[in-house]
Amino acid sequence: MEQIKRVTLIGLGAMGVFFAPKLDACLEKGNFRVLAGGARRERLKSAGVTVNGVNHHFTVVAPEQEGDPADLIIMAVKDMGLDQAILDIKNQVGPSTQILCVMNGIDSEERVAAVYGWERVLYSYMRISIVMQDGAANFNPEAGKVHFGEEKNFELTERVEKIRQLFEHCGIKYGIDEDMKRGMWFKYMCNIGENMTCAMFGVPFGAFQISEHANAIRYKAMGEVIKIANRLGIDLSQDDIDRQEHTIMNLPFINKPSTLQDLENGRKTEIEMFAGKVVRLGAELGIDTPVNWLYYHGIKLLEEKNSLMFQKKEI
């Protein structure tokens, strides 16, 4: 079994920085590269990226660059950038390339596989809290992990084993779920309850450690996701909400989820992938989703506020 020697990362943000320093340190020089074009490419080449107080300058390649395809592509972009990223990785895809799309949603793998085929795409998701501020990332690399694998992993296929060996070699914490779809939906349910509540009301994760009101809203939102998941054949239950309590109670009190960070920094959010997706699925399946409906329109309203839509215009 050949080892993975060349890895390309697209998306050097709050998820990409989990991988980049360790892959760059353990692979041969030039075999880890970040894919970026235009002004972002120039910015990464000149300023680099700071991770836990250390500034890194990784090898950066442009999407149009041909030759030398990757053995593994890690896609860590925002939902609104996925369609472009799928196009951008084209020249990085070779005969044996595998792709991990470590995004927060529940359908990114299907979107990538529609272009490159399921023989190249594995399921993946991440469980980690990373704070990005002014282009610098701070997090505990030992407090989270990437989960990946085939849809079912009772026995490891060769392509899963190759990635497992890479992560072992590079010291990247990982998990291989027996049922990856269930794991992805569990993470999605947690994101809906925690990410959306914090963003809507401007509170950190610590709110769930001390506020019965924050938790009341969180539980209702997660319950809506469970109803949809069950209708789609995904076995989530109250037990899954209960087992998340240990995690939420041990997150750093002041840490903020990605959607709140986006709002506070005036960026567009992934609301369509989160509450928007829940509302659309609920409508298709005949399941009421009032909490997610409020999340969706409320966070859209906050985006409009950030765009200065409501500033009084001069007459």
N, C-alpha and C positions, 0 to 999 in steps of 0.2 A: 504493500500500500504506500503510494507516494505521499510525502508530507506536503502540507501547505507552505509555500515559500514566499508568495507575493500576495499582499493584502491591500486593497483599496478601500478607503473610507470616504463616503460622501456625506457631509453634514458634520462639521466640527463645532457643534453646539453642546447643549446640556447632556446629550446622550453620547455623542461622538467622543467627548473628552474622557469618558470612562475607558475607552479602548486605546486611544492614540498613544499616550506615553509608554504604556507597556508593550504594545506592538512595535513601536519604533525602537525600543530598547532591546528587544529580543530577536528581531529579524535582521538579516544582513542589511547593511547600509543600502538605501535606495529601494528596498523591497517592501517597505511600508510607505504608502503615499496617500495624500489627501487630494481628492478630486474637486477642483473649483475653477471657475472661469471669471473673466472680467475683473471688475474692481475688487471682488472678494479675493480672487487669486492674488492680486497685487498686494492687498492688505495682509494676507496671511504670509506672503513671502517677506514682506518688509517688517511687520510688527509681530508676527507669530501669534501664539495664544498662550495665556498664562493659566496653569492648572495647579491649584494648591500652592500658589506662591512661586512656582517655577515657570519661567518663560521658555517655550519650546518653538523651534522652527523646523517643522516637518517638511519633507519633500512634497511639493505641490505640483500636480499635473493638470493640464487643461482637458476638458471633455473632448476636444477635437484631436488630441494627440493619439496617434495610432500605434499599434504594435505592443508587445509585452503585456498581454492581458493578465488579469489577476486570477489567482486560484480561489480567492474569497473576496467578495464585495460586501461591505457592511453599509447599509443605508440607514442613516440616522437623521433624516431631514424632518422638517415640519410637514404636516398633512398637506398644506396648501402648496408645498414645493415638490410633492411626490411625482406628479405627472412629468415635470421638467426633469427631475432626477432620473426617472426611468429612461428618458431619452439620453441624458448626459452619460450614463454608464455604458452605452452601447459599445464603445471602443475598448472598454475594460473587460468585456465578456468574451471568453475563449471557449474551447471545446470542453473543458472540465471545470469551468467556473461555477461556484456555488454562491448564493445570495442570501444574506440575512437582512431582513428589513425590521429593525428594532424600534418600531414606532409604537405609539400609544393606542392605536385603534384596533379594529377587529377585521378589517378587510384589505389591508395593505398588501398582504401576500397574494391575494387573488388578483390585485391590480398589476403586480409585478409579474406573476406567472402568466397572465394573459398576453404578455409581450414575449417573455423569455422561456416559458414552459415550466411546469412543475418539477421537471428533472433538474432544474437549476435552483429552485426556491425551497427553503426550509422555513418552518414557523419559528418565530422568535418574539420575545418581549423582554422588557427590563424592569427590575424592581430596585430603585435607588432614588434618593433625594439629593439633587444637585442644585446649588444656587449659582446663577450666573449674574454677575454685576459688572458693568462697564467692560465687557469682553473677557472677564476673568472668572474661572470656575473654581468653586470650593466645595469639597465633599470628602467623605470618608470612603476610600475605594474598597475597604474591607466590609462596609456595611450594606452593600448591595451586590447584585449579580445579574448576569444576562441568562435568560432561559432560551433554549433552542431545541430543535429536533424535528423529526417527522411528525405527522399528525398523531400517530401512536408510536410509543417507544418502549415496548416490552423487551425488545432486543435492539441493539444499536446497529443501524446500517453503516456501511463503509463511509459514506459521506459525513454522517454525524460523528463517527469515531475520529475522522481526520480533523474536524473542527475541535472536538473535545481535546485531542492531543495538542493542538495549537494553543488552546487556552490554558491547558496545564503547563505547557512549556513557558508561556509568557506570564503566568501568575494571574490570569484573569479569572475571577470567580464566576462560576456558571452553575446552572441547573438544567437537567434534562427531564422534563415532565413525562410521565407515562401517557398522559392525555394533554397534548399541547393546546388544543382548542379550549378545553376547560380552563387551563391555566391562563390563557389570554383573556377569556371572558371574566375570570375572577379579577385579574388586574384591571380590566375595563370597568367592572362594577365598582372597584375601589376608587378608580379615577373619577368616576361620575360622582360618587358620594363626597369625596374629599376635595378633589381639584375644583369642581364646580361650586361647591359651597364656599370654599375659601375665596374664589374669584368673585362670586356674586356679592359677598359681604365684606371683602377686603380684610380677611383675618388670616393668620398663619395656621399651620397644622396644630399648634398648641391649643387652639380653640376647642378641639375635640377632647382635649385632656381635662378641661375645666368647665365646659358649657353644655348643659343639658339641651339647650336650644339648638346649638350647632349640631349636636348628635341627632336630635329629633329629625331635623331636615335631612341630614346625611342618610339616616336609616330609611326614610321614605323614598329617597332617590334610588338607593341601592335595591330596594324592593321592586321598583319599576323595572330595573335591569334584570332581576331574577325572573320576573314573569315573562319577559321577552325571551331570555335565554332558555327557559324551560319549554316554551312553545317551539323553539328552534332545536330542541333535543339536547341542550347543554344542561348538565346536572348541577345547577347551583342551588343553594338553599340558605336558610338562616344560619346554619352551621358555618357557612363561609363568611358571613358577616361577623359572627362571633370570633372566628379565628383571626380576623384582621385586627381585633382589639389590641392584641399584644404589640403589633407593629405600630399602630397609630399612637399608642401610649408611650412608645419609646423613640419617636422621631424627635429631633431637636425642636424645641418649643417655637423658635422664631423662624424656622424654615418655611418657605412658601412654595406652593406647587407652580407648575409651568404657566398655567393660564393667568394666575394672579401676577406672576412676574411679567408676562407679556403686557397685561393691562397697565401695570405700573410704569412700564417702559415705553408706552405708547405704540406697541406693536399689535398687529392683527393676531387674534387668538385661533386656536384649533376648535372653536365652538361647533363647527359643522360636524367634525369627527366625533365630538363628545355628545353633548345634549341634543344637537341637531340630528344625529344618527338615531338616538333613542326615540326621539319624537317621530321620525319618519318610519322607523320599524314598528313603533306602536300603532301608527295609523294604518300600516299595511296589515298588521295582525289583529286589529280590533282591540288593542290594549290601551287603556287610558294612561297617560304619562304627564299628569299635571305639574309635578315638581320639575321635571326636565323641560316642559314647555316654558315654565317661568325662568329656569336657568337660561334657556336658549334666547328668549326675547330680552331678558334682563342683561345678559352679557353682550348681546348685540347692541343694546342701548348704551352700555358703557363704552363700547367701541366707537359709537357715534359721538358720545361725549368727548372722547379722546381726540376725535377728528375735528373738534371745535365747531361741530355742526350747530350748536346751540348758543354760540356767541352772538350777542346783539350786533346786527349789521348797521353800519352808518346809513342814514337816509339822505 
